[in-house]
């Protein structure tokens, strides 16, 4: 209890005293999950001269086509005029580059030597040189997600 005020200075959700009450711990963890859900990561894209936020966890993949990048979600597709490298940097972790595609690791169902298969049945080409890196990225993603 001597350090309780410091806990609130750093945005603590709750302060539990020992011995920890199981019901209080469960309620506190539920509140923490709710708070995380509210802070859903979004990425801002320029679409038709306007800025639009798209939740990163809704993006299935992006495809570079000539001077346009197509962004695909389960509901909609968008044509972007931003370089793939910039989009890759903006999206950061959780996405893997294979050929002219940037795919969300969250939606990968299977990886073969030459294909990335998504949960929705979409098949994306994978170069054989990137097969091992794709497997490592996918395993790392799910290892992090399970923590």
N, C-alpha and C positions, 0 to 999 in steps of 0.2 A: 504493500500500500504506500510505501515511502516514495515510489517512482510513478505512481498513478498519473500525476499531472503531466509528467514527461511523455507518457504514452499518448495522451490526447494531443500534445503538441505536434506529434508526427502523424496524426490522423488515425489513431487506433479505433477500431470498431467497438471494442469492448475491452475491459480489463478483468481477467479471471484470476481469482485468488485460489491458492491451493488450500485444501484439496479441491480439485476442479469438479464441479457438478456437471454430470453428463448431459443433462437437459440444457443447461446454460451453454455448454460447449456446442451442442447441436444447433441451438438457435443462433449462436454467434457465427458458426460456419455457414448456415443458411443465409444469413445476412451478407456474409462475405461473397457468396456465390451470386446473390442478387446484385450486389454492387459491381461485381465484375461483368455481369450481363449488361448492365446499364452503360458500361464503358466499352461498348463494342467498337472495335477498331474500324474506322472508315477511311477511305482514300478519296481524295478530291480529284476529279477529272474535268477537263474542259470539253464540253459537249455542245456543239452548235452555238458557240460564242457565249455560253453560260457555264458556270461551275456547278458541278453536281457531285454529291457525296454518294458513294456506293460502299456498303459494308464489305470489307475484305473477305469475310467468310462466305459471301455469296458468289464470289468470282470463281468460275470453274477453270477457265484458261484464257490466255490472250494469244492472238496469232498475228504475226507481222506479215503484211501483204503490201509490197511496193512502198508507197508513202503513207499507208494507213495501218493502224493496228486495230484489229477487231477484238473487243472484249466480250466474253460470253458469260452470262449467268444462267441459272436454270430457267429464268423467266424471260430474259431479254438479251439482245446483243447491241453493242454500241460501237460506232466507228470513231476512233481517236486519231488525232493528228500529233501525237507525242512520240518521240523515239522510244523504241523498246527498251533501250538501256536505262532511260530515265524512269520508265514505268517499273522496270525490274528493281531499281533502287528504291522507288517509292513504296512498292509492295513489300520488299524486304524478305524476312524469313517466312517460311511457309509456302514458298513458290520455288519451282525448279525450272531451269531453262533447258529445253530439248529442241534442237533445230530452231525453227522460227516460232516456237511456241514457248510460252511461260505458263506452266500448269500449277494449279493449287495442289499441294501434297495432300490436303484434306480429302480430296475427291478421287484420288487414285485408288483403283481396286486391285490392279495387277500391272506388273512390269515384266515384259519379255525382252529378249535381246534387241528387238527392233520396234517395239510398240509400248505405249503407255495406254492402258485401258482405264477409262473413268467409270465411276459408279453409274452414270446415265447411259453407258454403252458406247459412248464416243471413243474412238481409237485415234491416238496421235502418234506420229512417227518418232522414233527414238534412234539416234545414231548408235552404233555398236560401241563406239568410244565412250559414250556417256552412260552406258548401262550400269557400270559399277557405281558411278557417282549418283545416279538416280536411286539405286538401292540404298546407298548410305544415307542420302537425303531423306528418303521415306522412312527408314528405320529411326533416324535421328528425330524426325518430326513426331512420330508416334511415341518415341521414348519420352520426349519433352511433354507431349500432350497427356501422358499417363501420370506424370508427376504432380 
